[in-house]
Amino acid sequence: MAADTTIDRIETWACTVALPAPLSFGAFTISARRYAVVRIVTRGGLVADCVGHTRGSPVDMAIADVLAPALLGKEALDHGARLADLGRITVAMEDDGVLGRARSMIDICLWDLKAQALGVPLWRLLGGSPRSVAVGLVEGYEIAGETEADIAARLAGRVGEGFSLLKMEAAHYGDPQAVARILSEVRRNTAANVRFTCDLAWSCGTARDGLAAAEAWRDLGVAWIEDPMYRTKVSELAFMRRHSPVPIGVGDEVTRPQDLEALMDGEAVDVVRIDATTIGGITAALDLSARATARGLRVSYHVNPEVHRHCVFANAAADHVEIFPADRPFDCSHMLMQGAAWEDVENGRLPPPDKPGTGLRLDMDNVMRFAYRNTVRVGD
């Protein structure tokens, strides 16, 4: 164990990586991916890194200006005390949104430091046992110039590589029948056990809009429809869930655990989507996972596989790890790090990592290349 695990330095970056072509989500389009990057260094030389999506919000500054002063000079391995420090410094603020994302990244780094100090992968510290799990591949974004047949062929090619769960961006089509044609074509040309998730990206105005899509995708191997509408529309989502022939999953980008608890209490969800980088870190993610499992609900973690693989390997609540393929122009977080989870995928499955901590290390050349802001906070 390192001799001195006092937090000595916290450094943040805000990075923007332009996409080769815009990605449409129906109601909105993105042309670049925006990330917060944080590094926490102890006096004894331990280093914890984390990367998270920001959607353009100043998460890095929330860490540097609001949270870092409460942590510098404090013992990194006293996790409970550090979370209490963050609670005190934010007591007069709404503890979600930008602050929720910032706290989440700090919590992840604290877990990383503790696992490193003990010389074990984080999933082992969390009580896990080694196994391999399926990859949920986020492959179904449209690439410019492709026809429906082209998209179906690309998805079928991934099945041939061993992937059995594929995520389809379904909102921008407008017509659920277009998605149905693509899924049908993939199933005709691949193994019948291939499964899909269809992301509606909050595009449904009412439950009936979502039910029209669910009916079109009946019997096509859809494991769940994702985020058909905003998470606070609990009664609408509950109505949709009661009448849908396809399971409903909700939770991407949520920063308030209470929102996911309300969905579970309202019987509005079959699949609880959890993101440790937004919901409160590893601590909150595993707590919500346990609550979902106790209710008999399925758990699925939202991308950020370098973190979430540790949550999955820590217990049996989730049976897959969601990953963006690094060889597609959909997401760029892997460019900011060494040890990206995609590098470890074998035949559509992911084995547990063996490096101490999370195993994530920044690619500093690329971090500096894409950073438009860099802030350093140091202890006395």
Buried (B, 14 or more C-beta within 10 A) or exposed (E): EBEEBBBBBBBBBBBBBEBEEEBBBBEEEEEBBBBBBBBBBBBBEBBBBBBBBBEEBBBBBBBBBBBBBBBBEBBBBBBEEBBEBBEEBBEEEEBBBBBBBBBBBBBBBBBBBBBBBBEBBBBBBBEBEEEBBBBBBBBBBBBEEEEBEEBBBBBBBBBEEBBBBBBBBBBBBEEBEBBBBBBBBBBEBBEEEBBBBBBBBBBBEBBEBBBBBBBBBEEBBBBBBBBBBEBEBBEBBBBBBEEBEBBBBBBBBBBBBEBBBBBBEEBBBBBBBBBBBBBBBBBBBBBBBEBBBEEEBBBBBBBBBBBBBBBBBBBEBBBBBBBBBBEBEBBBBBBBBBBBBBEBBEEBBBBBBEBBBBBBBBBBEBBEEBBEBBBEBEBE
